[in-house]
Amino acid sequence: MNPLAFVSLLLAITCYALAVFIIKISNKKLHRLWALFNIAVGVWGTGIFLASISSTSERAFRCWQFAHLGGCFVAVFFFHVIANFCELNKKAFLIFLYTLAISFSILNLFGLAGYKVFYAFDSLYYIKADNFVYVIFQCLFGFCR
């Protein structure tokens, strides 16, 4: 198991455990949003773990697609948690962010998200931007953090 696999597995297990704990004690919208954030990070970590132990580029690409399903919502849920915690009225911006995340998820599911995999460090398949779609997505979601 390479270091990326170990760390991403640890991340996924920790986030899923925290999400279960939060859901059990949740009584506020803020708690539920934080649980969703942890689930998204857990999905991202699970996908990276599976991609980092993949033996073929096709399987690694599918695992990266799974990782991005969670990863594209991490920034959105984080912003939503902060907006809720600070009692900010950012409904229009949140709708915009959720729309972007859903749009990217759809593109991702059809293999149109703008990235491909390559064999790196003689040990794992990693991603590389293939066209402008992935770069725009990363810039937009980096902006909302």
N, CA, C and O atoms as a GROMACS GRO file, in nm:
protein
  580
    1MET      N    1   0.086  -0.117   0.000
    1MET     CA    2   0.000   0.000   0.000
    1MET      C    3   0.090   0.123   0.000
    1MET      O    4   0.178   0.136   0.085
    2ASN      N    5   0.067   0.212  -0.094
    2ASN     CA    6   0.148   0.334  -0.103
    2ASN      C    7   0.097   0.439  -0.003
    2ASN      O    8  -0.013   0.424   0.050
    3PRO      N    9   0.176   0.543   0.023
    3PRO     CA   10   0.136   0.644   0.122
    3PRO      C   11   0.003   0.713   0.090
    3PRO      O   12  -0.076   0.742   0.180
    4LEU      N   13  -0.023   0.738  -0.039
    4LEU     CA   14  -0.150   0.802  -0.076
    4LEU      C   15  -0.268   0.712  -0.040
    4LEU      O   16  -0.370   0.760   0.008
    5ALA      N   17  -0.255   0.583  -0.063
    5ALA     CA   18  -0.362   0.489  -0.029
    5ALA      C   19  -0.386   0.487   0.122
    5ALA      O   20  -0.501   0.490   0.166
    6PHE      N   21  -0.280   0.483   0.199
    6PHE     CA   22  -0.293   0.478   0.345
    6PHE      C   23  -0.362   0.604   0.398
    6PHE      O   24  -0.454   0.595   0.478
    7VAL      N   25  -0.316   0.719   0.354
    7VAL     CA   26  -0.370   0.846   0.404
    7VAL      C   27  -0.515   0.865   0.360
    7VAL      O   28  -0.598   0.910   0.439
    8SER      N   29  -0.546   0.831   0.237
    8SER     CA   30  -0.684   0.849   0.190
    8SER      C   31  -0.780   0.750   0.258
    8SER      O   32  -0.895   0.785   0.283
    9LEU      N   33  -0.734   0.630   0.287
    9LEU     CA   34  -0.818   0.535   0.361
    9LEU      C   35  -0.843   0.586   0.503
    9LEU      O   36  -0.955   0.578   0.553
   10LEU      N   37  -0.741   0.636   0.567
   10LEU     CA   38  -0.755   0.693   0.701
   10LEU      C   39  -0.852   0.812   0.699
   10LEU      O   40  -0.935   0.825   0.789
   11LEU      N   41  -0.841   0.896   0.598
   11LEU     CA   42  -0.931   1.010   0.582
   11LEU      C   43  -1.075   0.963   0.569
   11LEU      O   44  -1.164   1.015   0.636
   12ALA      N   45  -1.099   0.865   0.483
   12ALA     CA   46  -1.234   0.816   0.460
   12ALA      C   47  -1.295   0.756   0.586
   12ALA      O   48  -1.409   0.787   0.621
   13ILE      N   49  -1.220   0.672   0.654
   13ILE     CA   50  -1.271   0.608   0.776
   13ILE      C   51  -1.305   0.713   0.881
   13ILE      O   52  -1.410   0.707   0.945
   14THR      N   53  -1.216   0.809   0.899
   14THR     CA   54  -1.238   0.915   0.998
   14THR      C   55  -1.361   0.998   0.965
   14THR      O   56  -1.443   1.026   1.053
   15CYS      N   57  -1.375   1.036   0.840
   15CYS     CA   58  -1.489   1.120   0.801
   15CYS      C   59  -1.622   1.046   0.812
   15CYS      O   60  -1.721   1.102   0.857
   16TYR      N   61  -1.624   0.919   0.770
   16TYR     CA   62  -1.747   0.841   0.784
   16TYR      C   63  -1.786   0.823   0.931
   16TYR      O   64  -1.903   0.835   0.966
   17ALA      N   65  -1.688   0.796   1.015
   17ALA     CA   66  -1.716   0.780   1.159
   17ALA      C   67  -1.769   0.911   1.218
   17ALA      O   68  -1.864   0.911   1.297
   18LEU      N   69  -1.707   1.022   1.181
   18LEU     CA   70  -1.753   1.151   1.230
   18LEU      C   71  -1.893   1.183   1.180
   18LEU      O   72  -1.975   1.236   1.255
   19ALA      N   73  -1.922   1.150   1.055
   19ALA     CA   74  -2.056   1.175   1.000
   19ALA      C   75  -2.161   1.095   1.074
   19ALA      O   76  -2.268   1.147   1.105
   20VAL      N   77  -2.132   0.968   1.104
   20VAL     CA   78  -2.227   0.885   1.179
   20VAL      C   79  -2.250   0.944   1.318
   20VAL      O   80  -2.364   0.952   1.364
   21PHE      N   81  -2.143   0.985   1.384
   21PHE     CA   82  -2.155   1.046   1.517
   21PHE      C   83  -2.240   1.173   1.511
   21PHE      O   84  -2.327   1.194   1.596
   22ILE      N   85  -2.214   1.257   1.412
   22ILE     CA   86  -2.289   1.383   1.400
   22ILE      C   87  -2.436   1.356   1.372
   22ILE      O   88  -2.523   1.420   1.431
   23ILE      N   89  -2.465   1.262   1.285
   23ILE     CA   90  -2.605   1.230   1.252
   23ILE      C   91  -2.680   1.180   1.376
   23ILE      O   92  -2.797   1.212   1.395
   24LYS      N   93  -2.611   1.101   1.459
   24LYS     CA   94  -2.676   1.048   1.580
   24LYS      C   95  -2.712   1.158   1.679
   24LYS      O   96  -2.813   1.148   1.749
   25ILE      N   97  -2.630   1.263   1.688
   25ILE     CA   98  -2.657   1.368   1.786
   25ILE      C   99  -2.717   1.495   1.725
   25ILE      O  100  -2.742   1.592   1.795
   26SER      N  101  -2.739   1.494   1.594
   26SER     CA  102  -2.781   1.618   1.527
   26SER      C  103  -2.922   1.659   1.566
   26SER      O  104  -3.013   1.577   1.576
   27ASN      N  105  -2.936   1.787   1.587
   27ASN     CA  106  -3.068   1.844   1.611
   27ASN      C  107  -3.080   1.981   1.545
   27ASN      O  108  -3.180   2.050   1.561
   28LYS      N  109  -2.977   2.020   1.469
   28LYS     CA  110  -2.978   2.149   1.400
   28LYS      C  111  -2.938   2.131   1.255
   28LYS      O  112  -2.872   2.033   1.218
   29LYS      N  113  -2.978   2.226   1.175
   29LYS     CA  114  -2.940   2.224   1.033
   29LYS      C  115  -2.788   2.227   1.018
   29LYS      O  116  -2.734   2.160   0.930
   30LEU      N  117  -2.721   2.303   1.102
   30LEU     CA  118  -2.576   2.313   1.095
   30LEU      C  119  -2.510   2.176   1.113
   30LEU      O  120  -2.414   2.144   1.043
   31HIS      N  121  -2.562   2.096   1.204
   31HIS     CA  122  -2.507   1.962   1.227
   31HIS      C  123  -2.525   1.874   1.103
   31HIS      O  124  -2.433   1.802   1.062
   32ARG      N  125  -2.643   1.879   1.043
   32ARG     CA  126  -2.669   1.798   0.924
   32ARG      C  127  -2.580   1.840   0.807
   32ARG      O  128  -2.531   1.756   0.732
   33LEU      N  129  -2.558   1.971   0.793
   33LEU     CA  130  -2.468   2.019   0.687
   33LEU      C  131  -2.325   1.972   0.711
   33LEU      O  132  -2.255   1.934   0.617
   34TRP      N  133  -2.283   1.973   0.838
   34TRP     CA  134  -2.147   1.926   0.869
   34TRP      C  135  -2.133   1.776   0.843
   34TRP      O  136  -2.028   1.730   0.800
   35ALA      N  137  -2.239   1.700   0.869
   35ALA     CA  138  -2.238   1.557   0.839
   35ALA      C  139  -2.228   1.536   0.688
   35ALA      O  140  -2.154   1.449   0.643
   36LEU      N  141  -2.302   1.614   0.610
   36LEU     CA  142  -2.293   1.603   0.463
   36LEU      C  143  -2.153   1.637   0.414
   36LEU      O  144  -2.101   1.572   0.323
   37PHE      N  145  -2.093   1.737   0.474
   37PHE     CA  146  -1.955   1.773   0.439
   37PHE      C  147  -1.862   1.653   0.463
   37PHE      O  148  -1.780   1.620   0.379
   38ASN      N  149  -1.876   1.590   0.579
   38ASN     CA  150  -1.791   1.476   0.612
   38ASN      C  151  -1.818   1.356   0.521
   38ASN      O  152  -1.725   1.282   0.488
   39ILE      N  153  -1.940   1.336   0.481
   39ILE     CA  154  -1.971   1.227   0.387
   39ILE      C  155  -1.905   1.256   0.252
   39ILE      O  156  -1.848   1.166   0.190
   40ALA      N  157  -1.912   1.381   0.206
   40ALA     CA  158  -1.849   1.418   0.078
   40ALA      C  159  -1.698   1.397   0.084
   40ALA      O  160  -1.639   1.345  -0.010
   41VAL      N  161  -1.636   1.436   0.194
   41VAL     CA  162  -1.492   1.415   0.209
   41VAL      C  163  -1.462   1.265   0.216
   41VAL      O  164  -1.360   1.220   0.163
   42GLY      N  165  -1.549   1.188   0.283
   42GLY     CA  166  -1.531   1.044   0.290
   42GLY      C  167  -1.539   0.977   0.153
   42GLY      O  168  -1.461   0.887   0.123
   43VAL      N  169  -1.634   1.020   0.071
   43VAL     CA  170  -1.645   0.967  -0.066
   43VAL      C  171  -1.520   1.002  -0.145
   43VAL      O  172  -1.467   0.919  -0.218
   44TRP      N  173  -1.474   1.124  -0.130
   44TRP     CA  174  -1.352   1.169  -0.198
   44TRP      C  175  -1.233   1.082  -0.154
   44TRP      O  176  -1.157   1.035  -0.239
   45GLY      N  177  -1.219   1.061  -0.025
   45GLY     CA  178  -1.110   0.978   0.027
   45GLY      C  179  -1.119   0.833  -0.019
   45GLY      O  180  -1.018   0.771  -0.051
   46THR      N  181  -1.241   0.779  -0.021
   46THR     CA  182  -1.261   0.641  -0.068
   46THR      C  183  -1.221   0.627  -0.214
   46THR      O  184  -1.152   0.532  -0.252
   47GLY      N  185  -1.263   0.722  -0.296
   47GLY     CA  186  -1.228   0.719  -0.438
   47GLY      C  187  -1.079   0.728  -0.461
   47GLY      O  188  -1.024   0.659  -0.547
   48ILE      N  189  -1.013   0.814  -0.386
   48ILE     CA  190  -0.868   0.828  -0.401
   48ILE      C  191  -0.798   0.700  -0.356
   48ILE      O  192  -0.703   0.654  -0.419
   49PHE      N  193  -0.846   0.641  -0.246
   49PHE     CA  194  -0.789   0.514  -0.201
   49PHE      C  195  -0.800   0.408  -0.310
   49PHE      O  196  -0.702   0.341  -0.343
   50LEU      N  197  -0.919   0.393  -0.365
   50LEU     CA  198  -0.940   0.292  -0.468
   50LEU      C  199  -0.857   0.321  -0.593
   50LEU      O  200  -0.805   0.229  -0.656
   51ALA      N  201  -0.846   0.448  -0.630
   51ALA     CA  202  -0.765   0.485  -0.746
   51ALA      C  203  -0.617   0.457  -0.722
   51ALA      O  204  -0.546   0.414  -0.812
   52SER      N  205  -0.572   0.481  -0.600
   52SER     CA  206  -0.429   0.464  -0.572
   52SER      C  207  -0.386   0.318  -0.563
   52SER      O  208  -0.267   0.288  -0.569
   53ILE      N  209  -0.482   0.226  -0.548
   53ILE     CA  210  -0.447   0.083  -0.546
   53ILE      C  211  -0.488   0.014  -0.676
   53ILE      O  212  -0.472  -0.108  -0.689
   54SER      N  213  -0.540   0.090  -0.771
   54SER     CA  214  -0.584   0.031  -0.898
   54SER      C  215  -0.465  -0.017  -0.979
   54SER      O  216  -0.357   0.042  -0.977
   55SER      N  217  -0.489  -0.125  -1.051
   55SER     CA  218  -0.381  -0.182  -1.132
   55SER      C  219  -0.393  -0.149  -1.280
   55SER      O  220  -0.300  -0.172  -1.357
   56THR      N  221  -0.508  -0.095  -1.321
   56THR     CA  222  -0.525  -0.056  -1.461
   56THR      C  223  -0.571   0.089  -1.470
   56THR      O  224  -0.632   0.142  -1.376
   57SER      N  225  -0.542   0.152  -1.581
   57SER     CA  226  -0.580   0.292  -1.598
   57SER      C  227  -0.732   0.307  -1.608
   57SER      O  228  -0.787   0.408  -1.563
   58GLU      N  229  -0.801   0.210  -1.666
   58GLU     CA  230  -0.946   0.217  -1.678
   58GLU      C  231  -1.013   0.214  -1.540
   58GLU      O  232  -1.104   0.292  -1.511
   59ARG      N  233  -0.967   0.121  -1.456
   59ARG     CA  234  -1.023   0.113  -1.321
   59ARG      C  235  -0.988   0.237  -1.240
   59ARG      O  236  -1.072   0.288  -1.166
   60ALA      N  237  -0.867   0.286  -1.255
   60ALA     CA  238  -0.827   0.408  -1.184
   60ALA      C  239  -0.912   0.526  -1.227
   60ALA      O  240  -0.951   0.608  -1.144
   61PHE      N  241  -0.941   0.536  -1.356
   61PHE     CA  242  -1.025   0.646  -1.406
   61PHE      C  243  -1.164   0.640  -1.343
   61PHE      O  244  -1.218   0.743  -1.302
   62ARG      N  245  -1.222   0.520  -1.336
   62ARG     CA  246  -1.355   0.504  -1.273
   62ARG      C  247  -1.350   0.541  -1.124
   62ARG      O  248  -1.444   0.602  -1.072
   63CYS      N  249  -1.243   0.506  -1.058
   63CYS     CA  250  -1.228   0.541  -0.916
   63CYS      C  251  -1.213   0.692  -0.898
   63CYS      O  252  -1.267   0.749  -0.804
   64TRP      N  253  -1.138   0.755  -0.988
   64TRP     CA  254  -1.126   0.901  -0.981
   64TRP      C  255  -1.260   0.968  -1.009
   64TRP      O  256  -1.291   1.072  -0.951
   65GLN      N  257  -1.339   0.909  -1.098
   65GLN     CA  258  -1.474   0.962  -1.120
   65GLN      C  259  -1.555   0.956  -0.991
   65GLN      O  260  -1.625   1.051  -0.956
   66PHE      N  261  -1.547   0.844  -0.921
   66PHE     CA  262  -1.617   0.830  -0.794
   66PHE      C  263  -1.565   0.932  -0.692
   66PHE      O  264  -1.644   0.995  -0.621
   67ALA      N  265  -1.434   0.950  -0.687
   67ALA     CA  266  -1.376   1.047  -0.594
   67ALA      C  267  -1.428   1.188  -0.623
   67ALA      O  268  -1.456   1.264  -0.531
   68HIS      N  269  -1.439   1.221  -0.749
   68HIS     CA  270  -1.486   1.355  -0.785
   68HIS      C  271  -1.634   1.377  -0.754
   68HIS      O  272  -1.678   1.490  -0.738
   69LEU      N  273  -1.711   1.269  -0.746
   69LEU     CA  274  -1.852   1.285  -0.706
   69LEU      C  275  -1.861   1.344  -0.566
   69LEU      O  276  -1.948   1.427  -0.539
   70GLY      N  277  -1.774   1.301  -0.477
   70GLY     CA  278  -1.771   1.361  -0.344
   70GLY      C  279  -1.694   1.491  -0.343
   70GLY      O  280  -1.734   1.588  -0.278
   71GLY      N  281  -1.582   1.492  -0.415
   71GLY     CA  282  -1.494   1.608  -0.413
   71GLY      C  283  -1.556   1.736  -0.463
   71GLY      O  284  -1.523   1.844  -0.416
   72CYS      N  285  -1.646   1.725  -0.560
   72CYS     CA  286  -1.704   1.848  -0.614
   72CYS      C  287  -1.804   1.910  -0.517
   72CYS      O  288  -1.840   2.027  -0.533
   73PHE      N  289  -1.848   1.836  -0.418
   73PHE     CA  290  -1.940   1.893  -0.319
   73PHE      C  291  -1.870   1.937  -0.190
   73PHE      O  292  -1.934   1.999  -0.105
   74VAL      N  293  -1.743   1.907  -0.174
   74VAL     CA  294  -1.672   1.943  -0.052
   74VAL      C  295  -1.673   2.094  -0.030
   74VAL      O  296  -1.709   2.141   0.078
   75ALA      N  297  -1.634   2.170  -0.131
   75ALA     CA  298  -1.629   2.316  -0.117
   75ALA      C  299  -1.768   2.375  -0.099
   75ALA      O  300  -1.786   2.472  -0.024
   76VAL      N  301  -1.866   2.318  -0.167
   76VAL     CA  302  -2.003   2.369  -0.156
   76VAL      C  303  -2.057   2.347  -0.015
   76VAL      O  304  -2.112   2.439   0.046
   77PHE      N  305  -2.042   2.226   0.036
   77PHE     CA  306  -2.090   2.200   0.172
   77PHE      C  307  -2.014   2.283   0.275
   77PHE      O  308  -2.073   2.331   0.372
   78PHE      N  309  -1.884   2.300   0.254
   78PHE     CA  310  -1.806   2.381   0.348
   78PHE      C  311  -1.857   2.525   0.349
   78PHE      O  312  -1.876   2.584   0.456
   79PHE      N  313  -1.878   2.582   0.230
   79PHE     CA  314  -1.930   2.719   0.224
   79PHE      C  315  -2.069   2.726   0.287
   79PHE      O  316  -2.100   2.823   0.356
   80HIS      N  317  -2.152   2.625   0.263
   80HIS     CA  318  -2.285   2.623   0.320
   80HIS      C  319  -2.280   2.617   0.473
   80HIS      O  320  -2.358   2.684   0.540
   81VAL      N  321  -2.189   2.538   0.527
   81VAL     CA  322  -2.171   2.531   0.672
   81VAL      C  323  -2.132   2.667   0.728
   81VAL      O  324  -2.190   2.713   0.827
   82ILE      N  325  -2.035   2.732   0.665
   82ILE     CA  326  -1.989   2.863   0.712
   82ILE      C  327  -2.100   2.967   0.702
   82ILE      O  328  -2.119   3.046   0.794
   83ALA      N  329  -2.172   2.967   0.590
   83ALA     CA  330  -2.282   3.064   0.573
   83ALA      C  331  -2.389   3.041   0.678
   83ALA      O  332  -2.443   3.137   0.733
   84ASN      N  333  -2.421   2.915   0.707
   84ASN     CA  334  -2.521   2.885   0.809
   84ASN      C  335  -2.472   2.923   0.948
   84ASN      O  336  -2.546   2.981   1.026
   85PHE      N  337  -2.347   2.891   0.977
   85PHE     CA  338  -2.290   2.920   1.109
   85PHE      C  339  -2.285   3.071   1.135
   85PHE      O  340  -2.314   3.117   1.245
   86CYS      N  341  -2.247   3.146   1.033
   86CYS     CA  342  -2.236   3.293   1.047
   86CYS      C  343  -2.367   3.365   1.019
   86CYS      O  344  -2.372   3.488   1.022
   87GLU      N  345  -2.472   3.288   0.992
   87GLU     CA  346  -2.604   3.342   0.963
   87GLU      C  347  -2.600   3.444   0.848
   87GLU      O  348  -2.659   3.551   0.856
   88LEU      N  349  -2.529   3.407   0.742
   88LEU     CA  350  -2.519   3.490   0.622
   88LEU      C  351  -2.630   3.453   0.525
   88LEU      O  352  -2.665   3.336   0.511
   89ASN      N  353  -2.684   3.552   0.459
   89ASN     CA  354  -2.789   3.528   0.360
   89ASN      C  355  -2.723   3.518   0.223
   89ASN      O  356  -2.709   3.618   0.152
   90LYS      N  357  -2.683   3.398   0.187
   90LYS     CA  358  -2.613   3.372   0.060
   90LYS      C  359  -2.690   3.272  -0.025
   90LYS      O  360  -2.628   3.188  -0.092
   91LYS      N  361  -2.821   3.277  -0.023
   91LYS     CA  362  -2.902   3.177  -0.090
   91LYS      C  363  -2.875   3.173  -0.241
   91LYS      O  364  -2.861   3.064  -0.297
   92ALA      N  365  -2.866   3.286  -0.306
   92ALA     CA  366  -2.843   3.288  -0.451
   92ALA      C  367  -2.706   3.228  -0.485
   92ALA      O  368  -2.694   3.153  -0.581
   93PHE      N  369  -2.604   3.262  -0.407
   93PHE     CA  370  -2.471   3.209  -0.432
   93PHE      C  371  -2.466   3.059  -0.405
   93PHE      O  372  -2.398   2.986  -0.477
   94LEU      N  373  -2.537   3.013  -0.303
   94LEU     CA  374  -2.543   2.869  -0.274
   94LEU      C  375  -2.612   2.793  -0.388
   94LEU      O  376  -2.568   2.684  -0.425
   95ILE      N  377  -2.718   2.850  -0.442
   95ILE     CA  378  -2.785   2.787  -0.556
   95ILE      C  379  -2.688   2.777  -0.673
   95ILE      O  380  -2.682   2.675  -0.741
   96PHE      N  381  -2.612   2.884  -0.696
   96PHE     CA  382  -2.511   2.884  -0.803
   96PHE      C  383  -2.408   2.774  -0.780
   96PHE      O  384  -2.374   2.700  -0.872
   97LEU      N  385  -2.357   2.764  -0.657
   97LEU     CA  386  -2.255   2.663  -0.626
   97LEU      C  387  -2.309   2.520  -0.639
   97LEU      O  388  -2.242   2.434  -0.695
   98TYR      N  389  -2.430   2.496  -0.589
   98TYR     CA  390  -2.489   2.363  -0.602
   98TYR      C  391  -2.514   2.328  -0.749
   98TYR      O  392  -2.496   2.214  -0.790
   99THR      N  393  -2.556   2.427  -0.828
   99THR     CA  394  -2.576   2.407  -0.971
   99THR      C  395  -2.445   2.368  -1.039
   99THR      O  396  -2.442   2.277  -1.122
  100LEU      N  397  -2.337   2.437  -1.004
  100LEU     CA  398  -2.206   2.403  -1.060
  100LEU      C  399  -2.164   2.262  -1.021
  100LEU      O  400  -2.115   2.186  -1.104
  101ALA      N  401  -2.181   2.228  -0.895
  101ALA     CA  402  -2.141   2.096  -0.847
  101ALA      C  403  -2.221   1.986  -0.916
  101ALA      O  404  -2.165   1.883  -0.954
  102ILE      N  405  -2.349   2.006  -0.930
  102ILE     CA  406  -2.432   1.906  -0.998
  102ILE      C  407  -2.395   1.897  -1.146
  102ILE      O  408  -2.388   1.788  -1.202
  103SER      N  409  -2.370   2.010  -1.208
  103SER     CA  410  -2.329   2.011  -1.350
  103SER      C  411  -2.198   1.936  -1.369
  103SER      O  412  -2.185   1.856  -1.462
  104PHE      N  413  -2.101   1.963  -1.282
  104PHE     CA  414  -1.974   1.893  -1.293
  104PHE      C  415  -1.990   1.744  -1.267
  104PHE      O  416  -1.926   1.661  -1.331
  105SER      N  417  -2.077   1.709  -1.173
  105SER     CA  418  -2.101   1.567  -1.144
  105SER      C  419  -2.157   1.496  -1.266
  105SER      O  420  -2.118   1.383  -1.295
  106ILE      N  421  -2.248   1.560  -1.336
  106ILE     CA  422  -2.306   1.501  -1.457
  106ILE      C  423  -2.199   1.486  -1.564
  106ILE      O  424  -2.187   1.381  -1.626
  107LEU      N  425  -2.120   1.592  -1.586
  107LEU     CA  426  -2.010   1.582  -1.683
  107LEU      C  427  -1.913   1.472  -1.643
  107LEU      O  428  -1.864   1.398  -1.727
  108ASN      N  429  -1.886   1.463  -1.514
  108ASN     CA  430  -1.794   1.362  -1.462
  108ASN      C  431  -1.846   1.220  -1.489
  108ASN      O  432  -1.770   1.133  -1.530
  109LEU      N  433  -1.973   1.198  -1.466
  109LEU     CA  434  -2.031   1.064  -1.487
  109LEU      C  435  -2.022   1.019  -1.632
  109LEU      O  436  -2.012   0.900  -1.660
  110PHE      N  437  -2.026   1.115  -1.724
  110PHE     CA  438  -2.018   1.081  -1.866
  110PHE      C  439  -1.876   1.091  -1.921
  110PHE      O  440  -1.855   1.081  -2.042
  111GLY      N  441  -1.778   1.110  -1.833
  111GLY     CA  442  -1.639   1.116  -1.876
  111GLY      C  443  -1.601   1.244  -1.948
  111GLY      O  444  -1.504   1.246  -2.023
  112LEU      N  445  -1.677   1.351  -1.926
  112LEU     CA  446  -1.653   1.478  -1.995
  112LEU      C  447  -1.600   1.586  -1.901
  112LEU      O  448  -1.609   1.705  -1.933
  113ALA      N  449  -1.546   1.547  -1.788
  113ALA     CA  450  -1.503   1.644  -1.687
  113ALA      C  451  -1.367   1.706  -1.717
  113ALA      O  452  -1.325   1.798  -1.646
  114GLY      N  453  -1.299   1.659  -1.818
  114GLY     CA  454  -1.176   1.725  -1.861
  114GLY      C  455  -1.049   1.679  -1.792
  114GLY      O  456  -0.957   1.758  -1.775
  115TYR      N  457  -1.042   1.553  -1.752
  115TYR     CA  458  -0.918   1.501  -1.695
  115TYR      C  459  -0.895   1.359  -1.744
  115TYR      O  460  -0.988   1.291  -1.789
  116LYS      N  461  -0.772   1.316  -1.734
  116LYS     CA  462  -0.736   1.178  -1.768
  116LYS      C  463  -0.637   1.129  -1.665
  116LYS      O  464  -0.586   1.207  -1.585
  117VAL      N  465  -0.609   1.000  -1.665
  117VAL     CA  466  -0.515   0.944  -1.569
  117VAL      C  467  -0.383   0.912  -1.636
  117VAL      O  468  -0.377   0.883  -1.756
  118PHE      N  469  -0.278   0.918  -1.557
  118PHE     CA  470  -0.145   0.879  -1.604
  118PHE      C  471  -0.074   0.808  -1.490
  118PHE      O  472  -0.105   0.830  -1.373
  119TYR      N  473   0.021   0.724  -1.526
  119TYR     CA  474   0.094   0.646  -1.426
  119TYR      C  475   0.206   0.732  -1.370
  119TYR      O  476   0.294   0.777  -1.444
  120ALA      N  477   0.203   0.756  -1.239
  120ALA     CA  478   0.299   0.848  -1.176
  120ALA      C  479   0.382   0.775  -1.071
  120ALA      O  480   0.333   0.685  -1.002
  121PHE      N  481   0.506   0.814  -1.059
  121PHE     CA  482   0.597   0.766  -0.955
  121PHE      C  483   0.613   0.614  -0.954
  121PHE      O  484   0.649   0.555  -0.852
  122ASP      N  485   0.588   0.553  -1.066
  122ASP     CA  486   0.596   0.407  -1.079
  122ASP      C  487   0.514   0.334  -0.974
  122ASP      O  488   0.549   0.223  -0.934
  123SER      N  489   0.403   0.396  -0.930
  123SER     CA  490   0.325   0.329  -0.825
  123SER      C  491   0.175   0.352  -0.832
  123SER      O  492   0.100   0.271  -0.778
  124LEU      N  493   0.127   0.459  -0.896
  124LEU     CA  494  -0.017   0.484  -0.893
  124LEU      C  495  -0.061   0.566  -1.014
  124LEU      O  496   0.020   0.632  -1.079
  125TYR      N  497  -0.191   0.559  -1.041
  125TYR     CA  498  -0.251   0.638  -1.148
  125TYR      C  499  -0.305   0.766  -1.089
  125TYR      O  500  -0.386   0.764  -0.997
  126TYR      N  501  -0.259   0.878  -1.143
  126TYR     CA  502  -0.301   1.009  -1.094
  126TYR      C  503  -0.371   1.083  -1.206
  126TYR      O  504  -0.368   1.039  -1.321
  127ILE      N  505  -0.434   1.194  -1.174
  127ILE     CA  506  -0.510   1.267  -1.276
  127ILE      C  507  -0.432   1.387  -1.327
  127ILE      O  508  -0.346   1.443  -1.260
  128LYS      N  509  -0.467   1.424  -1.450
  128LYS     CA  510  -0.408   1.542  -1.513
  128LYS      C  511  -0.519   1.608  -1.595
  128LYS      O  512  -0.596   1.540  -1.664
  129ALA      N  513  -0.527   1.741  -1.586
  129ALA     CA  514  -0.627   1.814  -1.663
  129ALA      C  515  -0.605   1.789  -1.811
  129ALA      O  516  -0.492   1.796  -1.861
  130ASP      N  517  -0.713   1.761  -1.880
  130ASP     CA  518  -0.707   1.730  -2.022
  130ASP      C  519  -0.760   1.846  -2.108
  130ASP      O  520  -0.718   1.863  -2.222
  131ASN      N  521  -0.852   1.924  -2.052
  131ASN     CA  522  -0.906   2.040  -2.122
  131ASN      C  523  -0.951   2.146  -2.023
  131ASN      O  524  -0.928   2.133  -1.903
  132PHE      N  525  -1.014   2.248  -2.072
  132PHE     CA  526  -1.049   2.364  -1.990
  132PHE      C  527  -1.158   2.337  -1.887
  132PHE      O  528  -1.168   2.411  -1.789
  133VAL      N  529  -1.241   2.234  -1.904
  133VAL     CA  530  -1.352   2.209  -1.813
  133VAL      C  531  -1.302   2.183  -1.672
  133VAL      O  532  -1.353   2.241  -1.576
  134TYR      N  533  -1.203   2.098  -1.658
  134TYR     CA  534  -1.150   2.065  -1.525
  134TYR      C  535  -1.081   2.186  -1.462
  134TYR      O  536  -1.094   2.209  -1.342
  135VAL      N  537  -1.009   2.261  -1.540
  135VAL     CA  538  -0.940   2.379  -1.489
  135VAL      C  539  -1.040   2.483  -1.440
  135VAL      O  540  -1.022   2.540  -1.333
  136ILE      N  541  -1.145   2.507  -1.517
  136ILE     CA  542  -1.248   2.603  -1.476
  136ILE      C  543  -1.316   2.556  -1.348
  136ILE      O  544  -1.340   2.635  -1.257
  137PHE      N  545  -1.347   2.427  -1.342
  137PHE     CA  546  -1.411   2.372  -1.222
  137PHE      C  547  -1.322   2.395  -1.099
  137PHE      O  548  -1.370   2.440  -0.996
  138GLN      N  549  -1.196   2.364  -1.111
  138GLN     CA  550  -1.104   2.380  -0.997
  138GLN      C  551  -1.092   2.526  -0.956
  138GLN      O  552  -1.086   2.556  -0.836
  139CYS      N  553  -1.086   2.615  -1.051
  139CYS     CA  554  -1.076   2.759  -1.020
  139CYS      C  555  -1.202   2.810  -0.950
  139CYS      O  556  -1.193   2.883  -0.852
  140LEU      N  557  -1.317   2.771  -1.000
  140LEU     CA  558  -1.442   2.818  -0.940
  140LEU      C  559  -1.459   2.767  -0.797
  140LEU      O  560  -1.501   2.842  -0.709
  141PHE      N  561  -1.427   2.641  -0.775
  141PHE     CA  562  -1.444   2.588  -0.641
  141PHE      C  563  -1.332   2.628  -0.547
  141PHE      O  564  -1.351   2.629  -0.425
  142GLY      N  565  -1.217   2.660  -0.600
  142GLY     CA  566  -1.112   2.719  -0.517
  142GLY      C  567  -1.151   2.858  -0.471
  142GLY      O  568  -1.113   2.901  -0.363
  143PHE      N  569  -1.226   2.926  -0.554
  143PHE     CA  570  -1.272   3.062  -0.521
  143PHE      C  571  -1.369   3.063  -0.406
  143PHE      O  572  -1.367   3.155  -0.325
  144CYS      N  573  -1.457   2.962  -0.396
  144CYS     CA  574  -1.560   2.965  -0.291
  144CYS      C  575  -1.508   2.921  -0.156
  144CYS      O  576  -1.580   2.932  -0.057
  145ARG      N  577  -1.387   2.874  -0.148
  145ARG     CA  578  -1.330   2.837  -0.018
  145ARG      C  579  -1.282   2.960   0.046
  145ARG      O  580  -1.230   2.955   0.157
   0.00000   0.00000   0.00000
